[in-house]
Amino acid sequence: MGLFSFFKKSDKVVQENTIDSKDLLGNNGTDQNSDEEVETKLSFHPDWDVPQEQKYIFNFLANELEPLKPNQLSLSSISIEEDRFGKWHVRAFFRSSLSEAIELGEIELFIMDKDDKLIASKRFDFKALGTIPAKSARPWVFEFEKPTIQVDEIPEDGWKLAFNLVSLREHQLELDPTWEEQLPAEQKEELAKIVKTLPKLNDTEVNFTGLQAKFMNNGSLNVSIFIRNGHSKAINLEQLPLEIIDARGKQIAKGSFKMDPVLTVQPNSTKPWTFIFPKELVNPKGADLSRWTARVT
């Protein structure tokens, strides 16, 4: 199997990224809290026929691994090799200190440099690793194609393979401090419930979903919108050109909003925000707000 050729006698474990298993599995499959140390035993995929020399290398690397605490999952980074197509082959152990076997789905992984700067990211289907036995360490090669890499050269010492914890948690409501202070608890809870009912975003999707629209006595139109960020990174909005389309399909307001200070929406989060269209930018004649849409123009 080609995977074996990537592990060398000169390899060593360089970094560890460890998370609590509940961040990935919720409360399922976790043991009771304990300060005991858990040694992880080397585990091979059942389909592998491992040559004896490679077993020696894997055992040597596995013996270097530090014990884990109960209920932890870990990525033990070893080395990176670049092929002639610019693809990075990242050698690592995926480890579990759980007392039962687990099988995982899609997880986004980061490569971070020694200053914790993101230099590569990609989603992997962990089903390919097979069932991970209890208290075990499975060697694997994670392949990062050139478009997933943000730098020109393999990082020096201090890099690590890491779980993207933002991608592991549920999409959540983010409130600006002014909203946090002014809204009563019941309204915050209601907003959080609405966010949970909205369609799931794609990994790179930014979406604007209408929440509330109301004509004011002075002729202006106040529009509250959910700004939804599916990215694993925060987005910053400096200028936002918006139009409002009513139930008839007619444009009833159009304007461009300069965000000062810049409006930031955190990764995998939805932030509500209110935009006020002054009277001169509003066309209220025959407007039907029983259903409406906010569009970025």
C-alpha distance (Angstrom), angle and dihedral (degrees) to the residues before:
residue distance angle dihedral
M1 . . .
G2 3.82 . .
L3 3.78 92.6 .
F4 3.78 92.6 72.0
S5 3.80 94.3 60.3
F6 3.81 90.1 65.3
F7 3.81 94.3 64.1
K8 3.81 113.7 80.8
K9 3.79 136.0 -169.9
S10 3.81 88.3 -117.6
D11 3.84 93.7 56.9
K12 3.78 122.1 113.8
V13 3.79 135.8 178.4
V14 3.80 107.7 -99.1
Q15 3.82 108.2 173.8
E16 3.79 141.2 10.7
N17 3.81 129.2 -147.9
T18 3.79 111.2 -169.5
I19 3.80 130.1 -178.3
D20 3.78 135.3 178.9
S21 3.81 108.5 -98.9
K22 3.82 91.3 -127.9
D23 3.82 88.1 68.9
L24 3.79 86.9 65.7
L25 3.78 105.0 24.7
G26 3.80 102.9 28.0
N27 3.80 109.6 -137.4
N28 3.78 93.0 -35.5
G29 3.77 117.6 115.1
T30 3.78 97.6 4.4
D31 3.77 124.7 137.1
Q32 3.77 124.9 -138.5
N33 3.79 115.2 -79.6
S34 3.77 115.0 -85.6
D35 3.80 138.4 160.0
E36 3.78 93.0 -140.0
E37 3.79 118.4 122.0
V38 3.79 119.6 -116.7
E39 3.79 120.9 -149.0
T40 3.81 112.6 -150.6
K41 3.79 118.6 -142.0
L42 3.80 123.9 -142.7
S43 3.81 112.6 -97.3
F44 3.80 128.8 -171.1
H45 3.79 127.2 -157.4
P46 3.84 107.2 -99.8
D47 3.82 90.9 -122.8
W48 3.81 93.1 58.1
D49 3.76 124.0 102.6
V50 3.80 99.0 -162.2
P51 3.83 117.9 -158.4
Q52 3.80 114.3 -127.1
E53 3.81 93.5 -115.0
Q54 3.82 90.8 53.7
K55 3.79 90.6 49.4
Y56 3.79 87.4 57.6
I57 3.84 91.1 52.2
F58 3.80 93.5 46.3
N59 3.81 91.8 48.0
F60 3.80 91.0 49.7
L61 3.82 91.3 52.0
A62 3.81 93.6 43.4
N63 3.80 90.4 53.7
E64 3.81 89.0 58.7
L65 3.80 92.8 59.7
E66 3.79 117.6 109.0
P67 3.83 118.1 -126.9
L68 3.79 117.5 -96.5
K69 3.78 130.8 -138.0
P70 3.82 117.7 -113.2
N71 3.82 117.2 -78.9
Q72 3.78 96.0 24.2
L73 3.79 134.6 133.4
S74 3.77 119.3 -161.8
L75 3.79 144.4 -174.7
S76 3.80 112.7 -148.9
S77 3.81 108.0 -161.5
I78 3.79 118.0 -145.7
S79 3.81 113.7 165.3
I80 3.80 146.9 -38.9
E81 3.79 127.1 -127.0
E82 3.82 123.1 -171.8
D83 3.80 120.5 -148.2
R84 3.81 127.7 -150.9
F85 3.81 91.3 -90.8
G86 3.81 92.4 58.1
K87 3.81 93.4 -106.2
W88 3.81 116.4 144.3
H89 3.81 117.6 -136.5
V90 3.79 105.1 -157.2
R91 3.80 115.3 -162.0
A92 3.77 117.1 -151.6
F93 3.79 147.6 138.7
F94 3.79 119.9 -114.8
R95 3.81 106.2 -150.3
S96 3.79 136.5 -169.4
S97 3.80 128.2 -170.5
L98 3.81 92.8 -172.0
S99 3.80 117.4 123.8
E100 3.80 92.0 -129.4
A101 3.80 136.1 51.7
I102 3.81 119.7 -93.9
E103 3.80 137.3 -164.3
L104 3.78 118.3 -160.2
G105 3.81 137.5 -160.8
E106 3.80 132.0 -152.0
I107 3.80 118.2 -16.6
E108 3.79 128.8 171.8
L109 3.80 114.9 -131.4
F110 3.80 129.0 -161.7
I111 3.77 131.5 -155.7
M112 3.81 109.0 -146.0
D113 3.79 126.3 -169.6
K114 3.81 125.3 -133.2
D115 3.85 89.8 -81.9
D116 3.84 91.4 52.0
K117 3.80 90.9 -108.1
L118 3.81 115.0 150.9
I119 3.81 111.0 -113.7
A120 3.82 102.5 162.7
S121 3.80 139.0 10.8
K122 3.80 136.1 -177.5
R123 3.80 140.5 156.9
F124 3.81 115.2 -118.6
D125 3.79 130.0 -166.1
F126 3.80 102.3 -130.1
K127 3.80 90.2 -164.8
A128 3.81 84.5 84.6
L129 3.81 88.0 67.8
G130 3.80 89.3 60.7
T131 3.78 125.5 -143.0
I132 3.80 110.6 -22.3
P133 3.82 110.0 -141.9
A134 3.79 122.6 -133.7
K135 3.83 115.7 -76.7
S136 3.78 94.4 1.3
A137 3.81 144.1 135.9
R138 3.80 120.0 -142.4
P139 3.82 121.1 -166.6
W140 3.79 115.8 -135.0
V141 3.79 142.8 165.6
F142 3.81 114.5 -133.4
E143 3.81 111.7 -158.6
F144 3.81 119.2 -146.1
E145 3.82 112.5 -169.3
K146 3.79 119.5 -145.7
P147 3.85 96.2 -99.1
T148 3.84 89.3 57.5
I149 3.84 91.8 55.3
Q150 3.81 121.4 85.0
V151 3.83 100.6 -168.8
D152 3.80 135.8 58.6
E153 3.80 100.0 -130.6
I154 3.79 138.1 44.4
P155 3.83 108.6 -98.5
E156 3.77 122.3 -105.1
D157 3.80 124.7 -121.1
G158 3.78 117.3 -41.2
W159 3.82 99.1 47.3
K160 3.80 120.9 131.4
L161 3.78 142.7 -169.4
A162 3.81 109.2 -124.6
F163 3.79 142.6 -179.0
N164 3.80 115.2 -111.2
L165 3.80 97.2 -126.9
V166 3.81 91.9 -172.3
S167 3.81 89.8 62.8
L168 3.81 90.0 50.2
R169 3.79 97.5 56.1
E170 3.79 125.2 73.9
H171 3.79 119.5 -94.3
Q172 3.79 105.2 -91.2
L173 3.78 144.7 -164.5
E174 3.81 116.4 -101.4
L175 3.79 118.5 -163.8
D176 3.78 125.3 -162.6
P177 3.84 111.0 -122.2
T178 3.83 90.3 -108.5
W179 3.82 90.8 54.9
E180 3.79 90.6 43.5
E181 3.82 90.7 55.8
Q182 3.79 98.8 42.0
L183 3.80 104.6 39.5
P184 3.81 119.1 84.7
A185 3.79 117.0 -124.1
E186 3.82 92.8 -106.1
Q187 3.81 92.3 58.1
K188 3.81 91.6 47.3
E189 3.80 89.4 52.7
E190 3.81 91.0 48.2
L191 3.81 91.8 51.4
A192 3.81 90.7 49.1
K193 3.82 90.1 51.7
I194 3.82 91.5 50.8
V195 3.82 91.2 50.2
K196 3.81 89.9 54.6
T197 3.82 91.4 54.3
L198 3.83 95.2 52.6
P199 3.83 119.3 103.2
K200 3.78 116.2 -89.7
L201 3.80 115.3 -95.7
N202 3.78 126.2 -129.7
D203 3.80 116.1 -112.0
T204 3.82 93.2 -99.8
E205 3.80 99.8 30.6
V206 3.79 126.8 122.9
N207 3.79 112.5 -169.8
F208 3.82 135.1 -174.7
T209 3.81 113.8 -150.8
G210 3.79 123.4 -176.7
L211 3.80 117.6 -119.8
Q212 3.80 107.8 168.6
A213 3.82 136.7 -8.9
K214 3.79 125.9 -171.9
F215 3.81 136.5 171.3
M216 3.81 112.4 -132.6
N217 3.82 128.7 -144.7
N218 3.82 91.1 -107.8
G219 3.84 90.9 58.6
S220 3.78 96.8 -103.7
L221 3.81 123.9 127.9
N222 3.81 118.8 -131.0
V223 3.79 113.0 -157.3
S224 3.81 125.3 -175.4
I225 3.80 114.5 -160.6
F226 3.80 136.7 -177.1
I227 3.81 108.8 -128.4
R228 3.80 103.1 -156.7
N229 3.81 122.4 -162.5
G230 3.81 118.0 -166.2
H231 3.81 93.2 174.3
S232 3.80 123.9 109.2
K233 3.82 86.5 -130.0
A234 3.80 131.4 61.7
I235 3.81 118.5 -100.6
N236 3.80 125.1 -142.0
L237 3.80 120.8 -149.8
E238 3.81 115.7 -158.6
Q239 3.81 100.6 160.2
L240 3.79 126.0 17.0
P241 3.84 122.2 -172.4
L242 3.81 108.2 -160.8
E243 3.78 138.2 -179.6
I244 3.79 127.7 -172.8
I245 3.81 119.3 -141.8
D246 3.80 117.2 -165.4
A247 3.84 131.7 -149.2
R248 3.82 90.8 -80.8
G249 3.80 91.0 57.3
K250 3.82 90.0 -110.6
Q251 3.78 125.3 136.5
I252 3.82 108.0 -117.5
A253 3.81 99.4 170.7
K254 3.78 138.4 16.4
G255 3.79 131.7 177.1
S256 3.78 146.9 132.2
F257 3.78 120.7 -114.9
K258 3.80 123.8 -153.9
M259 3.79 108.5 -149.8
D260 3.80 109.0 -142.0
P261 2.94 110.4 -161.2
V262 3.80 96.5 27.7
L263 3.81 112.0 -98.7
T264 3.81 110.6 -123.9
V265 3.80 123.5 -163.4
Q266 3.78 113.7 -165.5
P267 3.83 123.0 -129.4
N268 3.81 117.2 -75.8
S269 3.80 90.3 3.3
T270 3.80 142.0 118.6
K271 3.81 120.5 -139.4
P272 3.83 122.6 -169.2
W273 3.80 116.4 -141.6
T274 3.80 135.0 174.9
F275 3.80 122.5 -134.7
I276 3.81 121.3 -166.9
F277 3.81 117.2 -151.0
P278 3.82 108.4 -159.9
K279 3.82 119.0 -130.3
E280 3.82 93.9 -98.5
L281 3.84 91.1 59.4
V282 3.82 94.6 48.8
N283 3.81 130.3 88.4
P284 3.83 103.9 -168.2
K285 3.82 98.2 167.6
G286 3.82 108.3 126.6
A287 3.82 91.3 -13.9
D288 3.81 115.1 170.8
L289 3.80 112.7 -159.5
S290 3.80 95.0 175.7
R291 3.79 84.0 105.0
W292 3.80 127.2 8.2
T293 3.80 143.1 163.0
A294 3.82 134.0 -144.9
R295 3.79 114.8 -144.1
V296 3.78 131.3 -172.4
T297 3.80 104.8 -132.7
